[in-house]
Amino acid sequence: MCGDFMSKENVKIVSTNRKARHEYFIEDTIEAGIVLTGTEVKSIRQGKVNIKESYASVENGEVFIHNMHISPYEQGNIYNVDPIRKRKLLLHKREIRKLDAQIAQKGYTLVPLSVYIKNGLVKGELAIAKGKKLYDKREAIAKRDAERRMRQHASEKYM
């Protein structure tokens, strides 16, 4: 799939789903184009997009993103569409088949990680993820706190 796609220049990250990395184990990521209207693109360029509660699904051989909120463009008047409508994602057929096979496994889901503009096109980063249990989240928080304390202690030592 897609590993280090953010290494190219001309990438402006518009929105990230920071909660996703806390709630899920990220197995693999993939880059997908998003089918949008003109006013939605203008609104995204202004940074008015929210993917916190969004998810993706495979339906009839196509991938859709649900609950991605794009605020209506102020000068868009009659051309504005529903802010949380489902939007089609652009992927190759073999990528969709691979995603569908992985989602069919127990506990896996498609989670949007970020929306960004790459070379003038709006793209999304999708992750194949497995949900964390409560004790996994606690373990991650404890590990992060321990690392933070070690860094603070090390910096105090040299002052």
C-alpha positions, -999 to +999 in steps of 0.1 A: +000+000+000+012+035+007+039+040+033+058+073+032+035+095+010+039+126+032+076+129+022+069+150-009+066+187-007+034+206-017+014+188+011-007+209+034-024+190+061-059+205+067-074+182+093-062+152+114-080+127+135-058+126+166-083+105+185-079+076+160-043+068+171-055+066+207-086+045+200-071+021+174-041+000+166-031+013+131-022-017+109-018-001+075-024+033+057-035+042+022-040+074+003-073+081-014-087+109-034-121+123-023-150+132-047-160+167-038-180+197-052-164+230-059-177+248-028-165+219-006-130+222-020-130+260-013-142+253+023-115+227+028-088+251+016-100+275+043-095+246+068-132+241+076-133+203+078-137+179+107-130+142+106-131+133+143-163+113+141-159+100+106-154+064+093-152+047+060-169+017+046-169-005+014-203-007-003-208-025-036-172-023-046-168+014-037-154+031-007-173+059+010-164+082+039-193+089+064-198+118+089-169+139+075-181+175+082-172+201+057-187+235+067-207+252+039-187+278+019-199+313+028-201+326-008-214+293-021-252+300-016-272+276-038-241+254-047-236+243-011-244+207-003-252+188+030-221+192+053-221+155+065-231+137+033-213+105+024-185+111+000-169+086-024-132+078-021-111+072-052-091+040-051-080+013-076-101-018-077-073-040-064-069-016-034-106-018-027-106-056-029-077-057-005-094-033+020-126-053+018-108-086+026-090-070+055-122-054+069-139-088+067-115-100+094-129-097+129-124-063+146-109-044+117-123-011+104-114+018+081-106+050+099-097+083+083-065+097+098-061+130+079-073+152+051-047+172+032-041+190-001-014+174-022-003+192-054-037+210-056-058+179-050-077+170-018-066+136-005-074+115+026-053+091+045-072+060+055-060+034+081-069-002+085-072-003+122-082-026+151-100-012+181-081-009+214-095-023+246-096-001+277-065-017+292-045-010+260-054+027+262-043+028+299-011+011+290-004+036+262-011+065+285+012+051+313+040+045+288+037+081+274+037+095+310+068+075+319+086+087+288+077+123+296+089+120+332+122+105+320+127+134+295+119+159+323+143+142+347+171+141+321+166+178+313+166+188+350+198+169+355+218+189+330+205+223+341 
